[in-house]
Amino acid sequence: MPSTRLGACLPAGRAELVDLPAGRQARWSKVLCMFYVYALSGIEKNYIYVGLTSDLERRMQQHNSGKEKTTRNYRPFQLIYSEIYTSRLEARGREKYWKWG
């Protein structure tokens, strides 16, 4: 069963997951994934980072805990902007726009 965390994949057209009667299984032919293009700003240093993820909450934790080599020296971060897309291809195009103009 898909996770209900922020950024998790959910069946297309469904706003929430429901319990089904015993013996009945959910079958989903399409899965809707959300992709986030985001911008982080260093709180103590003048630095902006633009990235793409399917789990924004987890990604923020990774940046702020120092697990990412490219942003480790600029933490802590605050989220200053985000956009949501259902296609990774669209999200990647938008990420490139914000990184390179």
PyMOL commands that set and color helices and strands:
alter all, ss='L'
color gray80, all
select helices_A, chain A and resi 56-65+72-74+88-100
alter helices_A, ss='H'
color red, helices_A
select strands_A, chain A and resi 10-11+31-32+35-42+48-53+77-85
alter strands_A, ss='S'
color yellow, strands_A
deselect
rebuild
show_as cartoon
